Amino acid sequence: MTKKMLQFIELKQETPVKRDTSKRKADFNEIYNEFITDKAKEQSSRCSQCGVPFCQIHCPLGNNIPDWLKLTAEGRLKEAYEISQSTNNMPEVCGRICPQDRLCEGNCVIEQSGHGTVTIGSVEKFINDTAWERGWVKPIKIKKELKQSIGIIGAGPAGMACAEELRKSGYQVTIYDRYDRPGGLLIYGIPNFKLEKFVVERRTKLLKDSGIKFIQNFEVGRDKSLYELRKKHDAILIATGVYKAREIDIPGHNLKNIFPAMDFLTASNRKGLGDKVDLFDNGTLNAEGKDVVVIGGGDTAMDCVRTSVRQKAKSVKCLYRRDRENMPGSAREVGNAIEEGVEFVWLTSPKSFVGDIKVEAVEVNRMKLGEPDSSGRRRPEIQVGSEYKLKADLVIKSLGFDPENLPKLFNANELAISQWGTIKINLKTMQTNLDGVFAAGDIVRGASLVVWAIRDGRDAAVQIEKYLQTKIDKNKSSVAA
């Protein structure tokens, strides 16, 4: 093993080369070139094969990272793929969009020792893209078809992960989704330069080829109530995600050309998919030639500023009320945005939007950092008398997401929700207060990462299967009696 691994002292850390900044700003293609086989083997060999693998511990899915790094270093890519996909329903997605700098790579032991982390995300992407290219990724083979059916509401990562796990056991699975394409945030919320849409579409096709049924343009409460779906299926999973944009209630917030982040990103992604988008085509949701101001500091804000650059905005500014060290988003994404010409206006908070009919400027306050708040980050405080204005033709609000009022939408007032509007579940069984109705993903935990949604979907599948098996056992007992 020592010949193949533990090479972090001799070999320097290398990531796949980024495409030239001037070229990547001009299109929506992914920004990293692919690892070649030899380079992936070399970088994998830097792994120290820790006795306590902190990379694995800090992965929400508990991915067996040291194992598939070792197999990659040894050139055993098919085995590496098999281990990678055994704990992750979308490893080719996570390799692209997970904030590895905050999770696995950020907790790598050799990173902590000053040698530079193993480039885990890039190797994960390489392994699984190779698997797709070589035809190793196959539809699920069902050993025994079961009669019990599960209805899943939401075709995002949590819903699709749960569906795949249940289908492996032979259950009949139907996914209901309000949009015209499956994938949820993966399709309409994340730009192509981070996640090209063919990656999601081929995964969706695999699930369809495995016998999972998708019903698109379906709204619970409009097309069928939650009660009607419960009658149709033996169990239900609610995995809708959270899409309701948080508002910023300051003077001028009703002016035109101020939009939530998802409106802007969805319009851009739909254009990339070849759809007709009136608000983009007439210039309303197109940043070209405009002074764009994005408010927020998370990964969605980074998606917005970098999309604006590619749409040829005149200028792109990102307002954030804390400093760079206290941003909630990926440091890697912030670095990419700065390379691409985004101007970050740190320690700045909007006070009002200025204009007659359309927004013309954002009046902002300068901020300073006070004592830490409950999150551990220093609390931003307004510097009195520090106001100034920033020119803006288009303002994008990226302040986070809240749940929609699902009991009202689903015509199911009896469905229990928390004080935050998320669905209440039994944390052990993942079941709601309604028998046979489960919930997982962001609609339970609040807006979070794709990798956590996948984890929640997998956990929900385990609990749903236990519930269904218990029902079978009860029926058998009653018949025997």
MOFENZI-V92886 format. One line per field, one symbol per residue. phi: phi as a letter, one per 20 degrees, with the letter a starting at -180 (. if undefined). psi: psi as a letter, one per 40 degrees, with the letter a starting at -180 (. if undefined). A space follows every 50 residues. Layout:
phi = ???
psi = ???
This chain:
phi = .ffedleffedffcdgfffggffffebdfgeefffegffffffffffelg fdffgffeegemgefgfffffffemeffffffffffdbfbfffffedffg fddfffdfffffenenffeffffgffgefffffemeecgfeefbfdefcc ddeodeffffffgffffgenfeccddbfeecfplgfedddfffdbfffff fffffgfffeoeeddelddfodebffgffffedfbcdecfmccfffecec gnfeffmdcfgfffffffffffenfecgfefenfddegmdedcddqceff ffffffffgfemffbccdecfdeffdffefffffffffgeofeedflccf daddqeddfdadecdfdcedffefenefffcfegmdfbddfbebddecdo ccffffgffelcfffecefenfffcffeemeffegmddbbnffdengbeg ffffgffffffffffffffffffffffffff
psi = ddddafedddhihhiihiihddddeeieiiehiiiiddddddddeehefi dggddddehdefigdddedddddeegddddddddedehefddddddeigd eebddeehddddeeehihgddddddddddddddefdhiihhhdhhidiih hhhhfaddddddddddddeeihhhhhieieiidbdddedhidedgidddd ddddddddeeehhhhifhhhdddiidddddddidihhhfeahehhhihgi heeeiifhiiddddddddddddeeihhddddeedfheheihhhhhieadd ddddddddddefidihihhheaaddeieihdddddddddeehhhgifhhh dihhicdihdihhiiiiihaiiadeeihhhihhheeiiihhhdhhhhgei iiiigddddefgeehhiieeeihhihddeeiaehhehiiiadedeihaid dddddddddddddddddddddddddddddd.
